[in-house]
């Protein structure tokens, strides 16, 4: 008997699932606590954080939000893959969020504090290289962990995605632990959304589909996915375009966009609609992903929609050796640096490195503001994580 959740039970089930995931490890807790991260960051006693140029930032730049991303033509690159928190804000916040994530991953891997200090140095080295070279140059040395993931992503096809997400000769989403039933009204709203001419034209023009095909929703289900986004509307929709031998299936991800926790710079112009904000941020920070996203609304909620591709995977770094930790830290920071640097001209890049107190001449080391912020936040997160586990154990004893 497959376990599933009825619409009226979703909120409770999602809260329980979020709490379970966040109790798995201190690293998992950090990944699921974006709002608290910014609350803690504003209260922490750390060296003054530098104020960078007003550019689009990820806002939730932990290690799990980077990974292989494909564009519509099949090209593959490591880019930021979750832009829910994207705002025009301070790029230093992305660095601190990534550094905290890597520090907690090192602790989960039982690596000594010396390794954490070296990781932050390598982070700064990788980040700065993105500003000192052509922003289209992605030739930074790829760690073995990431290479293996890229090879896996490159081999994946629609069949892999279908095997994971679709069942039966009559194509449908398998109702069970991952996919839950929609109400009749929810399903009708999803059908109506894809019947809108502009969205139908967009879907029928997806690479590999061909224009002019009629779009039809074969199946749709509430999708239990992610951690920090649990509790928001998330729908998977299986589409078929065309007829007979020309039928092409596509799996679409519909995700509610809500107000970000990441602070934006004052007096900057951003889309007021949260779905449009996420799409605009993606186009600046992660062009491969942004080119596959659109914003609309359904069920009275602002959402963004993207085609799911089998190559889109996330980097899992829960257990690392010392050398892996250092190379991964440098590479991921370089990836974030490229996303930031492509939004700046040459003068702004040089100015930002100077503000960060990074010199290409002397030996690179982690700036004091980054180290102090991470030390304070690691201590705060450790305490909050243990308290979360205590509360979770009282409700769900092992």
VMD Tcl script that draws the C-alpha trace (Angstrom):
set ca {
  {0.00 0.00 0.00}
  {1.58 3.29 -1.07}
  {1.63 6.06 1.48}
  {0.08 9.29 0.30}
  {-1.33 12.48 1.78}
  {-4.73 14.00 1.12}
  {-4.99 17.76 0.45}
  {-6.45 18.50 3.89}
  {-3.47 16.79 5.58}
  {-0.69 18.44 3.58}
  {0.33 21.17 6.01}
  {0.87 18.82 8.94}
  {2.70 16.26 6.77}
  {4.94 18.91 5.26}
  {5.87 20.37 8.64}
  {6.75 16.92 9.96}
  {8.84 16.18 6.86}
  {10.68 19.50 7.10}
  {11.48 18.92 10.77}
  {12.69 15.39 10.02}
  {14.99 16.55 7.24}
  {16.43 19.38 9.33}
  {17.16 16.98 12.19}
  {19.28 14.68 9.99}
  {22.48 16.72 10.41}
  {23.74 20.16 11.30}
  {24.53 20.68 7.60}
  {20.94 19.80 6.64}
  {19.66 22.19 9.31}
  {21.67 25.07 7.81}
  {20.30 24.31 4.35}
  {16.72 24.51 5.60}
  {16.95 27.67 7.71}
  {17.44 30.58 5.31}
  {15.15 32.97 7.19}
  {16.89 32.30 10.47}
  {20.28 32.66 8.79}
  {19.50 36.28 7.96}
  {18.03 36.90 11.40}
  {21.19 35.51 13.01}
  {23.43 37.36 10.57}
  {21.87 40.71 11.47}
  {22.28 40.01 15.19}
  {25.71 38.35 15.21}
  {28.70 40.18 16.66}
  {31.04 39.99 13.71}
  {33.43 42.29 11.91}
  {31.64 44.71 9.63}
  {30.49 42.98 6.47}
  {31.57 44.87 3.35}
  {28.86 46.35 1.17}
  {29.20 45.25 -2.42}
  {27.79 46.60 -5.67}
  {24.04 46.24 -6.18}
  {23.81 43.04 -8.24}
  {21.55 40.02 -8.30}
  {22.58 37.50 -5.63}
  {21.34 33.97 -4.98}
  {20.32 34.83 -1.42}
  {20.44 31.16 -0.39}
  {23.86 30.21 -1.66}
  {24.49 26.95 0.22}
  {26.38 24.11 -1.45}
  {23.24 22.09 -2.24}
  {21.93 24.93 -4.40}
  {24.71 24.52 -6.95}
  {25.02 21.71 -9.46}
  {24.85 20.63 -13.10}
  {22.27 22.61 -15.08}
  {21.40 22.08 -18.74}
  {20.14 24.68 -21.18}
  {17.53 24.05 -23.83}
  {20.19 23.01 -26.36}
  {21.66 20.32 -24.10}
  {24.81 22.20 -23.03}
  {25.80 21.50 -19.43}
  {27.45 23.68 -16.77}
  {27.73 23.97 -13.01}
  {25.54 26.90 -12.03}
  {23.27 28.06 -9.21}
  {20.12 25.94 -9.38}
  {17.77 27.49 -6.82}
  {16.87 31.17 -7.11}
  {13.85 31.43 -4.77}
  {15.69 33.99 -2.61}
  {17.25 35.95 -5.46}
  {17.35 39.71 -4.86}
  {19.45 42.68 -5.86}
  {21.54 42.74 -2.74}
  {24.96 42.44 -1.17}
  {27.16 39.77 -2.84}
  {29.00 39.32 0.48}
  {25.87 37.56 1.79}
  {26.28 34.81 -0.83}
  {29.89 34.32 0.27}
  {28.95 34.04 3.95}
  {26.08 31.65 3.23}
  {28.34 29.41 1.12}
  {31.14 29.56 3.70}
  {28.77 28.58 6.53}
  {27.39 25.70 4.46}
  {30.89 24.41 3.70}
  {31.99 24.79 7.32}
  {29.00 22.72 8.51}
  {29.67 20.11 5.82}
  {33.25 19.85 7.10}
  {31.98 19.30 10.64}
  {29.56 16.64 9.41}
  {32.53 14.96 7.74}
  {34.47 14.96 11.05}
  {37.15 17.20 9.59}
  {39.23 19.34 11.98}
  {38.85 23.08 12.39}
  {42.14 23.62 10.57}
  {40.49 22.23 7.44}
  {37.63 24.72 7.81}
  {40.12 27.60 7.99}
  {41.86 26.33 4.86}
  {38.50 25.87 3.10}
  {37.67 29.53 3.57}
  {41.05 30.53 2.15}
  {40.48 28.34 -0.90}
  {36.96 29.76 -1.21}
  {38.33 33.29 -1.46}
  {40.97 32.14 -3.93}
  {38.36 30.54 -6.19}
  {35.97 33.49 -5.91}
  {38.64 36.07 -6.73}
  {39.83 34.15 -9.82}
  {36.41 34.67 -11.38}
  {37.02 38.45 -11.25}
  {40.54 38.33 -12.60}
  {39.79 36.31 -15.77}
  {37.25 36.30 -18.57}
  {33.85 35.69 -16.95}
  {33.06 33.19 -19.71}
  {36.12 31.15 -18.71}
  {34.92 28.22 -16.60}
  {38.25 26.39 -16.68}
  {38.72 26.28 -12.91}
  {39.90 22.83 -11.85}
  {36.83 20.67 -11.32}
  {36.99 18.44 -8.20}
  {36.58 14.68 -8.65}
  {33.26 14.78 -6.78}
  {31.88 17.32 -9.25}
  {33.42 15.58 -12.28}
  {31.65 12.36 -11.37}
  {28.36 14.21 -11.04}
  {28.87 15.94 -14.39}
  {29.56 12.58 -16.07}
  {26.40 11.19 -14.52}
  {24.40 14.22 -15.65}
  {25.77 14.03 -19.21}
  {24.64 10.40 -19.55}
  {21.11 11.02 -18.33}
  {18.22 11.09 -20.78}
  {14.46 11.61 -20.73}
  {14.15 7.85 -20.03}
  {15.97 8.30 -16.71}
  {13.65 11.15 -15.74}
  {10.59 9.13 -16.81}
  {11.74 6.05 -14.88}
  {12.14 8.16 -11.74}
  {8.95 10.20 -12.02}
  {6.43 8.43 -14.26}
  {4.86 4.99 -14.10}
  {2.86 2.73 -16.36}
  {2.31 2.57 -20.09}
  {-0.46 5.08 -19.54}
  {1.87 7.88 -18.49}
  {1.04 9.21 -15.05}
  {2.74 10.51 -11.92}
  {2.89 7.80 -9.25}
  {0.74 8.87 -6.30}
  {2.62 7.94 -3.15}
  {5.35 9.38 -0.90}
  {6.56 11.97 -3.45}
  {3.43 12.86 -5.43}
  {0.16 13.61 -3.67}
  {-3.30 14.06 -5.21}
  {-4.59 17.48 -6.18}
  {-8.11 18.63 -5.51}
  {-10.39 18.82 -8.53}
  {-10.23 22.61 -8.46}
  {-6.40 22.56 -8.30}
  {-6.19 20.21 -11.29}
  {-8.64 22.32 -13.31}
  {-6.57 25.43 -12.51}
  {-3.36 23.75 -13.72}
  {-5.09 22.64 -16.94}
  {-6.38 26.17 -17.50}
  {-2.91 27.65 -16.92}
  {-1.31 25.56 -19.66}
  {-4.25 26.34 -21.95}
  {-3.27 30.01 -21.95}
  {-2.04 30.79 -25.44}
  {1.28 32.39 -24.51}
  {2.23 29.49 -22.25}
  {1.05 26.90 -24.77}
  {3.13 28.57 -27.47}
  {6.15 28.63 -25.16}
  {5.88 24.94 -24.26}
  {5.30 23.83 -27.86}
  {8.45 25.74 -28.85}
  {10.69 23.92 -26.35}
  {13.82 22.41 -27.95}
  {13.11 18.96 -29.35}
  {9.38 19.56 -29.54}
  {8.75 21.65 -32.62}
  {6.27 24.46 -32.95}
  {2.57 24.16 -33.48}
  {1.88 21.12 -31.32}
  {-1.20 21.14 -29.11}
  {-0.32 21.08 -25.40}
  {-2.31 18.85 -23.07}
  {-1.87 18.11 -19.35}
  {-1.75 14.31 -18.99}
  {-1.37 14.29 -15.23}
  {-0.55 16.65 -12.37}
  {0.17 16.16 -8.67}
  {1.29 18.05 -5.60}
  {5.06 17.50 -5.30}
  {6.66 16.91 -1.92}
  {10.13 18.21 -2.65}
  {12.85 20.29 -1.06}
  {13.16 21.46 2.54}
  {13.00 25.21 3.05}
  {10.22 25.42 0.43}
  {8.01 22.87 2.17}
  {4.58 24.30 2.84}
  {4.40 26.24 -0.42}
  {2.50 25.23 -3.52}
  {4.59 22.81 -5.60}
  {3.07 20.95 -8.53}
  {4.52 18.55 -11.08}
  {2.68 18.54 -14.40}
  {3.19 15.92 -17.10}
  {2.47 17.39 -20.53}
  {2.12 15.85 -23.96}
  {2.68 17.97 -27.05}
  {1.41 16.87 -30.46}
  {-0.40 13.68 -31.45}
  {0.30 10.08 -32.44}
  {3.86 9.36 -33.54}
  {4.74 13.01 -33.03}
  {3.82 13.01 -29.33}
  {6.48 14.44 -27.04}
  {6.27 14.34 -23.25}
  {7.59 17.05 -20.97}
  {7.67 17.23 -17.17}
  {7.10 20.72 -15.74}
  {7.80 22.07 -12.28}
  {5.36 24.69 -10.94}
  {6.60 26.35 -7.76}
  {5.08 29.09 -5.65}
  {7.22 32.21 -5.29}
  {7.00 34.05 -1.99}
  {8.65 37.14 -0.52}
  {12.38 36.56 0.02}
  {14.10 36.52 3.40}
  {17.34 37.79 1.87}
  {17.61 41.58 2.31}
  {17.55 43.68 -0.83}
  {19.42 46.93 -1.28}
  {17.22 50.00 -0.83}
  {16.23 52.05 -3.87}
  {16.89 49.27 -6.38}
  {14.35 48.34 -9.03}
  {13.18 44.72 -8.90}
  {10.00 43.07 -10.22}
  {7.19 43.44 -7.68}
  {5.78 40.03 -8.55}
  {7.77 37.31 -6.77}
  {7.58 34.87 -9.68}
  {8.96 37.50 -12.04}
  {11.65 38.35 -9.46}
  {12.85 34.73 -9.35}
  {12.93 34.43 -13.16}
  {14.79 37.73 -13.54}
  {17.32 36.69 -10.90}
  {17.84 33.34 -12.63}
  {18.54 35.01 -15.96}
  {21.31 37.07 -14.38}
  {22.82 34.43 -12.09}
  {22.17 31.13 -13.87}
  {21.58 31.73 -17.59}
  {21.08 28.04 -18.43}
  {18.26 27.77 -15.91}
  {16.85 31.24 -16.46}
  {16.38 30.57 -20.17}
  {13.96 27.75 -19.27}
  {11.80 29.62 -16.75}
  {8.67 31.76 -16.97}
  {6.51 33.47 -14.36}
  {2.72 33.30 -14.18}
  {0.03 32.73 -11.57}
  {-2.23 29.84 -10.61}
  {-4.72 29.38 -7.77}
  {-4.22 33.04 -6.90}
  {-0.50 32.48 -6.25}
  {2.54 33.85 -8.04}
  {4.53 30.93 -9.47}
  {7.45 30.22 -11.74}
  {7.42 27.34 -14.19}
  {10.33 25.45 -15.67}
  {10.82 22.32 -17.69}
  {12.56 19.60 -15.70}
  {15.57 18.18 -17.49}
  {17.25 14.87 -16.57}
  {20.66 16.57 -16.40}
  {19.65 18.89 -13.53}
  {21.24 17.42 -10.41}
  {22.47 18.83 -7.12}
  {25.86 18.49 -5.49}
  {25.79 16.40 -2.33}
  {28.82 16.99 -0.11}
  {27.72 15.55 3.21}
  {30.90 13.47 3.56}
  {34.23 14.80 2.32}
  {37.91 14.02 2.67}
  {40.25 16.89 3.54}
  {41.42 17.36 -0.05}
  {37.89 17.10 -1.45}
  {36.73 19.75 1.02}
  {39.39 22.18 -0.17}
  {38.91 21.63 -3.91}
  {35.10 21.71 -3.66}
  {35.22 24.96 -1.66}
  {37.43 26.62 -4.28}
  {35.37 25.38 -7.22}
  {31.94 26.29 -5.84}
  {33.15 29.76 -4.83}
  {34.55 30.21 -8.33}
  {31.12 29.30 -9.75}
  {29.43 31.90 -7.52}
  {32.13 34.41 -8.45}
  {31.36 33.95 -12.15}
  {27.65 34.55 -11.47}
  {28.53 37.80 -9.67}
  {31.31 38.97 -11.99}
  {29.29 38.69 -15.20}
  {27.05 41.45 -13.81}
  {29.94 43.91 -13.30}
  {32.21 45.81 -15.62}
  {35.99 45.68 -15.24}
  {36.23 48.68 -12.91}
  {33.50 47.38 -10.60}
  {35.19 43.98 -10.39}
  {38.47 45.54 -9.30}
  {36.70 47.80 -6.82}
  {34.77 44.88 -5.31}
  {37.93 42.83 -4.79}
  {39.50 45.84 -3.08}
  {36.48 46.24 -0.78}
  {36.69 42.53 0.07}
  {40.34 43.16 1.01}
  {41.51 40.59 -1.52}
  {44.80 41.33 -3.22}
  {45.97 39.35 -6.26}
  {49.57 40.17 -5.27}
  {49.93 38.85 -1.72}
  {49.10 35.36 -0.51}
  {45.34 34.97 -0.37}
  {43.67 34.27 2.93}
  {40.15 34.50 4.27}
  {39.30 38.11 5.20}
  {38.67 38.67 8.90}
  {35.03 39.67 8.32}
  {34.30 36.32 6.63}
  {36.05 34.25 9.27}
  {34.41 36.12 12.16}
  {30.96 35.82 10.57}
  {31.34 32.07 10.02}
  {32.64 31.44 13.55}
  {29.69 33.29 15.09}
  {27.15 31.64 12.81}
  {28.55 28.11 13.25}
  {28.22 28.45 17.02}
  {24.69 29.83 16.74}
  {23.58 27.16 14.28}
  {25.03 24.34 16.39}
  {22.99 25.47 19.38}
  {19.84 25.98 17.31}
  {20.30 22.60 15.62}
  {20.56 20.75 18.94}
  {17.45 22.53 20.22}
  {15.61 21.59 17.02}
  {16.64 17.94 17.52}
  {15.45 18.01 21.13}
  {12.03 19.30 20.12}
  {11.84 16.82 17.25}
  {12.72 13.90 19.56}
  {9.89 14.84 21.93}
  {7.41 14.58 19.05}
  {8.98 11.76 17.05}
  {11.09 9.61 19.43}
  {13.66 7.40 17.73}
}
mol new
graphics top color blue
foreach p $ca { graphics top sphere $p radius 0.5 }
foreach p [lrange $ca 0 end-1] q [lrange $ca 1 end] { graphics top cylinder $p $q radius 0.2 }
display resetview
